[in-house]
Amino acid sequence: MAAFTLRTRGPRRGRVVVRARFCIGLAVAWSGAAGGCGVYEYDLGGSAAAGMGGRAGAIAHAGPGTGGPGGNGAAGGGDTSGGSAATTDLVGWATVADCGPAGTLGGEGGPTTVPASVAELFEAVAVEGSRTIELSGAFDLGGQLLDVTSEKTLLGVGAAELRGAVRVDDATNVVLKNIRFNGGVLDTGLDALEVTGSTCVWIDHCEFVDGADGNLDVVRASDLITVSWSRFHYVEKTDTHRYSNLCGNTDTDTPEKLNVTFHHNWWGDGVLAQMPRVRHGKVHVYNNYYSAAGNEYCVGAGYLARLLVQNNVFDGVSDPIRFQLDEDAETGSHTAEIVHAGNDFANATGAQDSRGVSFEPPYAYSLDSTDAVRASVMEGAGRR
């Protein structure tokens, strides 16, 4: 059974709870399960439900128990989103049981290193075992690719910036937080950040700008990724390859992988497309803000993609949600599924595609009202 709780803004008053039963066969059903019904609970009062973080205007969803990436459950129950735009609590695919009982922790429990030079930074990210690496100021990578290894946290303190190309390659349990990834310093032809062949990665409160290829791509069987409270845009890069976020780089990428959560992110100036563009994965896109005027499209569902798109604000953009080359090469049949609900398309034009039942997220999360999304994401997304 899934439960949703709707909480209104304002002072605490008595609660009015409405319970409604919905079955999978209805068009409004959220679940990708084969059948069955669920009870949805709507709290019309001003007080937060027990166990919830109390964010005003939120709808809280509890996943169907514990489990891993196959859609069978979540690492825990209840809302972990906290109560402010600057929340750093982990939500999404990076919380599931395959990432450990507490989800993705990065270098927690290991020593802390504060590199004073690029050479020391390269040494720190290569060391085996858990480690937190605190970054302060700008590090110009000089055309070298910075490879981040397993069980690492890269934590920006102050105005931390990595200039060049960064990659999380064949790693697990990595946290990247409070960093500006500037991919436009040298034309490396690479992404500002690429997550490739890696699992259990949490990217939070980061800024991505001017990636020579993409700003942030999740590719080559990467899995169980959360991207939260981050900002994507282009400043100096003005060519036509301003495609921000690719999930799955080819139609032959690994099925049942590429499961990613994008929440409370801001796609803004200069982004043309891929916000994100998905192949294969079960990708959850909720409470994001889109203001990339002059774009081609925003969210794209490609080959075998399953997308759940909820409570986003599409502001002055074209084709908010569309199928993007999802045909099977041999049969010509369409392969992607999109379910979307609660989005604000009032100031957008073009495609709002949907088809199929998509999937049920196997983790707890909360949905902010779209009335609050624009202001909270503009205030809270990006490097802190």
C-alpha positions in Angstrom: 0.0 0.0 0.0 1.2 3.5 -0.8 0.3 6.6 1.2 0.3 10.2 0.2 -0.1 13.1 2.6 -1.0 16.6 1.4 0.0 19.4 3.8 -1.0 23.0 3.3 1.0 26.1 4.3 0.1 28.1 7.3 0.0 27.7 11.1 -0.7 24.4 12.7 -4.4 23.6 13.1 -6.5 20.5 13.4 -6.0 17.9 10.7 -8.6 16.8 8.2 -7.6 13.5 6.6 -9.2 12.2 3.5 -8.5 8.6 2.5 -9.2 7.5 -1.1 -8.8 4.1 -2.7 -7.4 4.0 -6.2 -6.8 1.0 -8.4 -4.0 0.4 -10.9 -6.4 0.3 -13.8 -7.3 3.9 -13.5 -5.5 6.5 -15.6 -4.4 8.4 -12.5 -2.6 5.4 -11.0 1.0 6.0 -10.0 2.2 2.4 -9.9 3.7 0.3 -12.7 2.6 -2.9 -10.9 0.5 -5.4 -12.8 -2.5 -4.9 -10.7 -4.0 -4.1 -7.3 -5.3 -1.1 -5.5 -3.8 1.4 -3.1 -5.1 3.8 -0.4 -4.0 7.4 -0.7 -4.3 9.6 2.4 -4.7 13.4 2.0 -4.1 15.5 5.1 -5.9 18.8 4.6 -4.8 20.4 7.9 -1.7 22.4 8.7 0.3 20.0 10.8 2.8 17.6 9.5 2.0 13.9 9.6 3.9 11.7 12.1 7.4 10.8 10.8 7.4 13.5 8.2 9.9 16.3 7.8 7.3 19.0 7.8 8.0 20.8 4.4 5.0 22.9 3.7 2.9 22.2 0.7 4.3 18.7 0.3 2.8 15.4 -0.7 4.7 12.5 1.0 4.9 9.1 -0.6 6.0 6.0 1.3 7.5 3.3 -0.9 6.5 -0.4 -0.6 9.0 -1.6 2.0 12.7 -2.5 1.8 14.5 -3.8 -1.2 16.8 -3.0 -4.1 16.8 -1.5 -7.5 14.3 -3.8 -9.1 11.3 -1.9 -7.8 10.6 -4.1 -4.8 11.1 -1.6 -2.0 12.9 1.2 -0.4 15.7 1.5 2.1 13.4 3.1 4.7 10.1 4.8 5.2 9.0 8.3 5.9 10.0 11.7 4.5 13.7 12.5 4.8 13.5 15.7 2.9 13.7 18.1 5.8 12.1 21.5 6.0 14.0 24.1 4.0 15.3 24.9 0.5 18.9 24.1 1.7 18.1 20.5 2.8 20.8 18.0 2.3 19.0 14.8 3.3 19.4 12.0 0.8 16.3 10.9 -1.1 15.9 8.7 -4.2 17.6 5.8 -5.9 20.8 6.3 -3.9 19.0 5.3 -0.7 18.0 1.8 -1.7 19.2 -1.3 0.2 21.8 -2.2 -2.4 23.6 1.0 -1.4 23.8 -0.2 2.2 21.4 0.1 5.2 21.9 3.9 5.4 22.1 4.5 1.7 25.0 6.2 0.0 27.5 7.6 2.6 30.6 8.4 0.5 33.6 8.7 2.6 31.8 8.9 5.9 33.8 7.3 8.7 37.2 7.8 7.0 39.8 10.5 7.5 39.4 14.0 6.1 41.9 15.5 3.7 42.2 19.1 2.7 44.3 19.3 -0.5 46.2 22.5 -1.0 47.1 21.8 -4.7 45.9 20.0 -7.7 48.6 17.3 -7.2 47.3 16.7 -3.7 43.8 16.5 -5.0 44.6 13.8 -7.5 46.4 11.9 -4.8 43.5 12.1 -2.4 40.8 10.9 -4.8 43.0 7.9 -5.8 43.6 6.6 -2.3 41.8 3.3 -1.5 39.2 3.3 1.3 36.8 5.9 2.8 37.8 9.5 2.8 36.3 12.9 2.9 38.1 15.5 0.7 37.3 19.1 1.5 37.7 21.6 -1.3 38.1 25.3 -0.9 38.7 27.6 -3.8 39.3 26.8 -7.5 41.3 23.8 -8.8 42.3 24.0 -12.4 42.7 20.5 -13.6 44.9 21.6 -16.5 43.3 19.2 -19.0 43.8 16.1 -16.8 40.8 14.0 -16.1 40.1 13.8 -12.4 39.0 10.2 -11.5 37.1 9.8 -8.3 37.3 6.4 -6.7 35.0 4.4 -4.4 34.0 5.5 -0.9 34.8 9.2 -1.3 33.1 12.4 -0.4 34.2 15.5 -2.2 32.8 18.4 -0.2 33.1 22.0 -1.1 33.6 24.5 1.7 33.2 28.0 0.6 33.4 28.7 -3.2 34.8 25.4 -4.3 35.2 24.9 -8.1 36.7 22.1 -10.3 37.7 23.5 -13.6 38.0 20.8 -16.3 36.6 17.3 -16.5 35.8 15.0 -13.6 34.7 11.3 -13.8 33.4 8.8 -11.3 34.5 5.6 -13.1 33.8 2.0 -12.0 33.2 3.3 -8.4 30.6 2.8 -5.7 29.5 4.9 -2.7 30.5 8.4 -3.8 29.1 11.8 -2.6 29.8 15.0 -4.5 28.5 18.1 -2.7 28.7 21.9 -2.8 31.0 22.1 -5.8 30.9 24.1 -9.1 31.9 21.9 -12.0 33.1 24.2 -14.8 33.7 22.2 -17.9 34.4 25.2 -20.2 37.9 26.1 -19.1 39.5 23.8 -21.7 37.8 22.2 -24.7 38.5 18.7 -23.5 35.5 17.2 -25.4 34.5 15.6 -22.2 31.6 16.1 -19.7 32.1 18.5 -16.8 31.1 15.4 -14.7 30.6 11.8 -16.0 29.4 9.0 -13.9 30.3 5.8 -15.8 30.0 2.2 -14.7 29.4 3.3 -11.1 26.7 2.7 -8.5 25.4 4.5 -5.4 26.4 8.1 -6.2 24.8 11.2 -4.7 25.3 14.6 -6.3 23.9 17.4 -4.2 23.9 21.2 -4.2 26.3 21.4 -7.1 26.5 23.7 -10.1 27.3 22.5 -13.7 28.3 25.0 -16.4 29.7 24.8 -19.9 30.5 21.1 -20.2 32.4 20.5 -23.4 30.2 17.5 -24.1 27.5 17.3 -21.4 27.2 19.0 -18.0 26.5 15.8 -16.1 26.1 12.4 -17.9 25.2 9.1 -16.2 26.2 6.3 -18.6 27.6 2.8 -19.2 25.5 0.8 -16.7 25.7 3.3 -13.9 22.9 2.8 -11.4 21.3 4.0 -8.2 22.1 7.7 -8.6 20.5 10.7 -6.9 21.0 14.3 -8.3 19.5 16.9 -6.0 19.4 20.6 -5.5 21.8 21.3 -8.4 21.9 23.9 -11.2 22.6 23.3 -14.9 23.3 26.1 -17.3 25.7 27.5 -19.9 27.5 30.8 -19.7 30.4 31.0 -22.2 29.5 28.0 -24.4 27.3 29.1 -27.3 27.5 26.3 -29.9 24.6 24.0 -30.7 25.8 21.2 -28.4 24.4 22.4 -25.2 22.9 19.1 -24.1 23.0 18.9 -20.4 22.2 15.5 -18.9 22.3 12.1 -20.7 21.3 8.9 -18.9 22.4 6.0 -21.0 24.8 6.9 -23.9 23.6 4.2 -26.4 20.6 2.0 -27.0 22.9 -1.0 -26.2 23.6 0.3 -22.7 22.8 -2.2 -19.9 19.1 -2.9 -19.3 17.8 -2.7 -15.7 20.5 -0.2 -14.8 20.6 3.7 -15.1 18.0 4.2 -12.3 18.3 7.9 -11.4 16.4 10.4 -9.3 16.5 14.1 -10.2 14.8 16.4 -7.7 14.9 20.1 -6.9 17.3 20.9 -9.7 17.3 24.0 -12.0 17.8 23.9 -15.7 18.4 27.4 -16.9 20.1 29.7 -19.3 21.5 28.2 -22.5 20.4 24.6 -22.0 19.0 23.3 -25.3 18.0 19.7 -24.4 18.5 16.6 -22.3 17.1 17.7 -19.0 17.5 14.7 -18.8 17.4 12.4 -21.8 17.0 8.8 -20.8 17.7 5.3 -22.2 16.8 2.1 -20.3 16.5 3.5 -16.8 13.7 4.1 -14.4 14.2 7.8 -13.9 12.2 9.9 -11.4 12.0 13.6 -12.2 10.2 15.6 -9.5 10.1 19.2 -8.1 12.5 20.6 -10.6 12.4 24.1 -12.2 12.9 24.6 -16.0 13.6 28.1 -17.3 15.8 27.3 -20.4 14.1 29.6 -22.9 14.9 28.9 -26.5 15.4 25.2 -25.8 14.6 22.2 -28.1 13.0 20.0 -25.4 13.3 19.3 -21.7 12.7 15.7 -20.6 13.2 13.0 -23.3 12.3 9.3 -23.0 14.5 7.2 -25.3 14.9 3.5 -25.9 13.3 1.4 -23.1 13.1 4.4 -20.7 10.7 4.5 -17.9 10.0 8.0 -16.6 7.9 9.3 -13.7 7.7 13.1 -14.0 5.9 14.8 -11.1 5.3 18.4 -9.8 7.9 20.2 -11.9 7.5 23.8 -13.2 8.2 24.3 -16.9 8.5 28.1 -17.3 8.9 29.6 -20.8 10.2 26.4 -22.4 9.3 24.2 -25.4 8.4 20.5 -25.4 8.5 19.9 -21.7 8.2 16.1 -21.9 8.5 14.0 -25.1 9.5 10.7 -26.5 12.9 11.0 -28.1 13.9 8.3 -30.6 12.5 5.4 -28.6 11.8 3.1 -31.5 13.1 -0.4 -31.6 15.5 -0.6 -34.6 14.2 -4.0 -35.8 10.5 -3.8 -35.1 9.9 0.0 -35.3 7.7 -0.3 -32.2 7.9 2.3 -29.4 9.6 1.2 -26.3 9.5 4.0 -23.7 6.9 4.8 -21.1 6.1 8.1 -19.4 3.7 8.9 -16.6 3.5 12.5 -15.6 1.3 14.2 -13.0 1.0 17.5 -11.1 3.3 19.5 -13.4 2.9 23.2 -14.1 2.8 23.6 -17.9 1.1 27.0 -17.8 3.9 28.9 -19.3 5.2 26.2 -21.6 4.4 25.1 -25.2 4.6 21.8 -27.1 4.8 18.2 -26.2 3.5 16.8 -22.9 3.7 13.1 -23.9 2.6 10.2 -21.9 2.2 6.5 -22.4 2.2 3.3 -20.3 2.5 2.8 -16.6 6.2 3.6 -16.0 7.2 2.5 -12.5 6.7 2.9 -8.8 9.7 4.4 -7.0 11.0 2.0 -4.4 11.8 4.7 -1.8 10.1 7.3 0.3 9.9 10.9 -1.0 7.8 14.0 -0.7 6.3 16.3 -3.4 6.3 20.0 -3.0 3.4 21.9 -4.4 4.3 23.5 -7.8 3.3 26.9 -6.2 6.5 26.6 -4.1 8.9 25.0 -6.5 10.1 28.0 -8.5 11.1 30.0 -5.5 12.5 27.2 -3.4 14.6 25.8 -6.3 15.9 29.1 -7.4 16.9 29.9 -3.9 18.3 26.5 -2.9 19.8 24.9 -6.0 23.5 25.0 -6.7 26.6 25.4 -4.7 26.0 26.6 -1.1 
